[in-house]
Amino acid sequence: MYSPYIFVIVLATLMFAFLGEASFPPCGTKPAITSGRWSRIFGGWGARYGSIPWQINLLENGEPKCGGTLIHPKWVVSAAHCVIVSFINTNSMKVYTMIAGDNDISKQEVYEQSRWVIRAMVHPDYNKATYQNDIVLLEADHEYSYNNYVLPACMPRFDETPFPYTSCKASGWGFVNPFLTPDILQEVNLPILVHKSCEVIHHPGPRVPSQITDKVLCAGHLKGKKDTCQGDSGGPLVCPRYGSNGLGEQVLYGIVSWGVGCGKVGKAGVYTNVNTFAEWINKTIAIPPIYNDDPCRFSGIKIQHKAEGEINSPGFGSHYSNNLQCVWEVDLSDITSPSATAKIQFENFDVEKDRDCKYDKVKIYSGDDFDRLEGVYCGDRIPPSVTLSKTRSAHPSLKFRIIFTSDNNIGRKGFSVRFKISD
């Protein structure tokens, strides 16, 4: 019965293979693993930093909400129920950010990369009552940069599903008991269940359609204690390709979707079966990407690897608008010379004047985590130039962030500023 779709699905398979092969290191690998274990989560443990480089921490209005899986430099896959409420309610003020390279959510780690969700593509057949087709693709406002701590999971090949009893791994920052969520990313090994067993476990009763279709997988220990829980939703269930004893490529077969309680005896978690959505995923990530070209939207404009450039405030030369919060982030760390410097020079400047710059203002931050304030400026005098050198840290950086804010009245002409690398 698959014959009408073979050509389309084979193309989808080739696209997934291409995405995996084009990245370096390859998808589904763990090139950076440190030692250490932490307290258990329903039979699991604290993940070693770098052991799950495809794990995404999905935040809603800055607070951890769900997990996700990186599958492409610009796309993350998660569960539709994690975001669908805000897209049903058009008046919602909820915004979503996605952090890759995260392990301990109580602190900012060296390899973290934060992106804003610029577009959410919920599966058109998602049913919020039954959680059928519980999958969403989230587009980042800018690409993630792959490294040993940020890598995509591999995708299933044509008609590839894990064998029953294959030991797979789920991960997330969900509840470890009814009252506690952890700071450290947790992981747990779970076996894939025979599909018929899953139907029996979650049988809804006579004359009620089963929610266990070919579009879901079940995984878990029927003895209980090992499971995913609330807060893990949307996160990955990865298994070694062809069940190779945990070795080799780690493939995203499932997305944490729903269950009955957490770690209950005789129950198992239900996961969206990624393989059955391969065609939809490939069609979606092939659409023309959206980039954030507005410094006052999402995380602002990100500029990388440019030896020089110019930044203008919105509406420069006329009048800027009220209630702006605009960000330009410039990362020149790839400049190889250790003695390289970046000079920031304002060429025009006209921002509402106030002695303490309480109203409209321009701020410049530098440092590995943009934690060093270089200056706060307002008024109509050209600010002094700023010269930055590479930081003296384990991972030297040369980057800065310009933040422009305006209050609810008095718009002026704004500013223009240039930056240039010299050695």
N, C-alpha and C positions, 0 to 999 in steps of 0.2 A: 504493500500500500504506500510505500515511500517513493515509488518511482517518479511521480510528477515533480518531486522536490529535490531529487538527487543532485541536479546541476546546481541549484541555488545553495544547497547545504555544503556541497563540495567546495564551492567558491568561498563560503563562510569559513570552512575549515582551513583553506589556504590562507585566508586573511588572518586567522588566529595564529597559524604557524608563522606567518610573516612577522606579526607583531612580536612574537616571542623571540624569533631569531634576530630581529633588528636591534634589540636592546643588548647592552653589555653591562654587567654580567647578564646571563640569560634568565628568562622567567623561571619562577618556581625554585630558585636556588637560595641558599643562605650563606653567602660568602663572609659575613661578619658575625661571628658568634662568640660571645664572652662567657665566662663561667658564672655559676651561681644559680641558686633556686630559692624560691620564697614559699610562703604558706600556701596550703592547698585550697582549691576551689571546687567543691563537689567532686572530689577525687582528682583534681588537676593540680597545677602548680604555676608559680610565677615564671613567665617566659624570660628566657635569656635575651638580652638586648641584641637585636639584629637577627634573631631566629625566625621572625615572622615579618619580613620586610614589606609584605603586601598589605599588612593590617592598616586600616584607616580608623581614626578616631573621629566620629561625626558629631559635631557640636551644634546645638540649637540655641541661638542667642547666647553663645559663649559657654554653655553648660553641656557636659557629655550627654548624648542622647542615645546613640547607637554605634554599631560598627559598620565597616564597609571593606571592600577589597579593591585594591588598585589593579586594573587590567590593561591600562593604556596610559600614556603620559598625561592625557587630559580627561580620562574617564574613570569613575569609580562605580562599582555595582553594590547595591545595598537592598534592603527590604522596603517595599513600597509603604508599608504601614509606619515606617519611621518618619516619613515626611508628608504623607498624603493629606493629613488634617489641615496643614497650613496651605495646601494648594486648593483644597475644597473651599476654604474660607478665604475669599479674595481680600478681606479686610485685615487678614493676619499680618502682624508686624514681625513675624518670625524670620530669621535669616540663619543660614547654615554655613558652617566652615568645616573643612576636612583637613585633618592633620596626618601626614605620613611621617614615618621615622619616629613615632612616639612609642614610649615604653612605660615611663613613669609620668603620669599625668599631673603629678604635684609639682613638676618643675619643667622648664624648657630645656630640652636636650640638644646637643650639638647638631644632630642630623635632622632635626624636625623641619618639615616644610609645610606651611599652612597655606591653604587655598580657600577661596570662597566658592560656593556653589552658584554658578551663573545660570545654569539651566538644569531642570529635573525632568526626566522623561519617564513617567510612570507607565508601566505596561497597560495598554488600552483595555485589556480584559481583567484588570485587577478588581477583585471583589472585596470590599472592606468588611463585609459581614462574615465571609468564610475564609478570608486570606488566600483565596485561590489566585494564582499568578502574582505572587507577592514579590515583585522585583521592580527596581527603579534604577535607572542610569543617571548618575550625577556628573555634570560637566564642570570642571574646574575653570576658574577665570584665567589661569595660566597653566602651562604644562608643569608637571613635576619633573625634576632632574633626577635621573636614576644614579644611584650609588650603592654601596654595599648594604645600606640600611633602608633604602627605598627602591623596591623592585616590584614588578607585577607578578601575580600568580599566573601560572599557565592556564590556558583554557582547554576544555575537553575537545578532543577531535571528534570527527563524525561518529555519531551513535556510540560514544564512549561513556560508559558509566562504571562506577566501582563495583567489583564483585561483592556479593554478600559476605559479611564477616571481615572485610578489609578494615584494618585499623586506620582511622582518619583522625584529623586534628581540628578541633574548634577552638576559637579564641575570642577574647573580649574583656571588657572592663565591667561586666554585669555583676549582679549580686552574688556574693560568695556564701551568704546566709540571709535569712529574712530581714536583717537589719544593717548589712554592711556591704559596701562596694569597695573594691581595692584601688590603690593608686597604681600598682604594677599590673601590666597586661598579663592576663591569665590564659592558660591553655589546658586542654584536656583531651585525652585520647578516647575516641568513641568508635565502636564497630558499626559498620553498615548492616542494617537488618534486612532480612528477606521481606520483599514487598507485601506478601500475603500476611506475614506476622504483623506488619505495621497496620494493615487494614483491620485485623482482629483487635489490636490494642486500642485503636481509635474509632471503633465502630460506633456510630452515633445512635443506633437503635433501629427498630423496624420501620420500614417505609420512609427512611430518611437517607438521602443520597450521601454516600461516603465522601469525606474531604480528602481521602488518600487516593489520588489519581497518579497517572504516570508523570505528572509535573512536580512531584515531591519525592523526597527520600526520607527515610527514617534512620536515625543513628542513636545509639545509646546502650546502656547496660540495664537489663531488666531487673537486676538486683538493686538498682537505685544507686544513689550517692554520686554518680558521675553524670554530669549534664551541663547544658547551657541554661541561662536564666535571663530574667528581665534585665535589659541593658546590653545584652550580647546580640540582640536582634540586628540583622543586617550584616553581621560579621561572617567570616569565611568558615567553611568546612572543606579542608583540603585533604587530599589523599595522594599517596605516591602513585605515579602512573603505572598501570598494570599491577598494582599491589606489590611493588618491589621491596617489601620489608622495610618501608620507611625511607628507602634510599631513592635517589634520582629526582626527577622533576616533581614538584608538588602542584597538583592540578585542583582548580576550584570546581568542585562538583556540587557543592551546596551552599545556600545562604540561610543563616539562622532565621527561622520564620515564627514558629509557634510551638506550644507544648501544653501539657496539663501539669501545672506545678513545676517544680525544679528538683530533679534527682529523686523522683518518687519511684517506689518499687512497682514494677509491672508497666511502667510508662517509658516512652522514648521521645526525643525531640523530633520535630518535623522541619525539614529543610527544603527550600525551593530547589528543584532539580535544574541546575544551570544548563545542562546539555540540551534540554527541550526548548530553550530560548535562544539557541545559538544564532538562528537566522535573524531574529529581532534585534539581538545585541549588535550583530555586525552591520545591519542596515542603519541602526541608530548612530553608532560611532563613526559611520561613514558620511554623515551629513556635515555640511560646512560648519566648521567650529566657530564659536563666538569668543571673542577676546574682549577683555575689559580695557577699553581705550579712554575711559572716563576716570580721571584721578579722584573724583569725588564719589565714585561708586565702588562698592565692595572693598577690596583691600587696596585699591588704588593701582596706579600704573607701576609695573616692575620693569626696570631697565637693566640689562646685563651685558657685560662684555663690550661696551662701547667706549672707545678711547676719549670721546668728547661728545657733548650734547647740550641741548638747550631745553629749559623747562619754563613754561609760561603759565600764569594763573588763568583760570577760566575767564573768558571774555576780556583778556588783556588788551589794553588800549582803549576800551570803552569803560564798562563798569562790571565788577564781579557781583555775583548774586549774594543774597543774605543766607544765613544758616548753612554755610558750606563746611565740609570736613573732607579735605582733599589730601591725598598722600602720594608722594613719588618715592619709590624705593630704588636706589641705584647700587648695584653690586658689581664691583670691579675686581673682585678677588682673584679672578683667573689671570690677571696680569702677572706674569712670572717673575718679574724683577722684584727682589725683596726691598729695594730702595725706592720703588715707585711711590709717587704721591698724587693725590687728587686735589686740584684747586677749584673751589666753588666761588664764583664771582657774580654778584648781582649787577646787572646792567641798567635796569629800571626798577624803581620801587615807589609805590604810592598806596599805602595801606592805612586805614583809619588810625589817626594819631591818638595816643593815650600814654601818659607817663609810665604806667606799669604794664602796658600791652594787655589789658584785661579783656578787650573786646575782639577786634580783628588782629591776627598775628601770624607770623611765620616762624616755625621752629625747625632747627636742624639738629638731628641726632646722628651719632656715629657709634662705632664699637661692634663687637661680634653679635650682640643682641640688641643693637640700637639703644643702648642703655646710657650713653654719654651725651648730655645736652651741650651742644656747641654754642647755641645762642638763640635768643628770642627777639624778634624784630617787628617793629611797626613804625608808622609815621611816613614821612616823605624823603628822608635822607637815605642815600645808598649805604647799606650795611657794609662793614668791613669784609674782605675776602676771608675764606676759611681754607686752610690747607691741612689735608689729612694724610697720614702715613699708615702702612699696614700695622695691624695690631700685633702685639707680642704675646701670642697665645699658642696653644698646641696646634691650632688650625688658623693661621694668620688670615685676616680678612681686610678688605679695603672697601667699605661700603658706607652709605649714609642714607638717611631718610629725611625728606622735607615734608612737613605737615603745615597746611594752611587752613585756618579756621576763620569764619566770619560770624558775627552775631546777627540779630534780627533787624538791624537798620544801618544806614550809611554805607553805601558801596562806593569804593574808589576805583582807580584805574588798574590796580593790581601790580604785578611784578614780572620781570623776566630774569632768569639766572642761567649762567653757563657753568659747565664743569669740564675739566680737561685733565687728562693724565700726563704727568711728566716724570722723567727718570733722571 
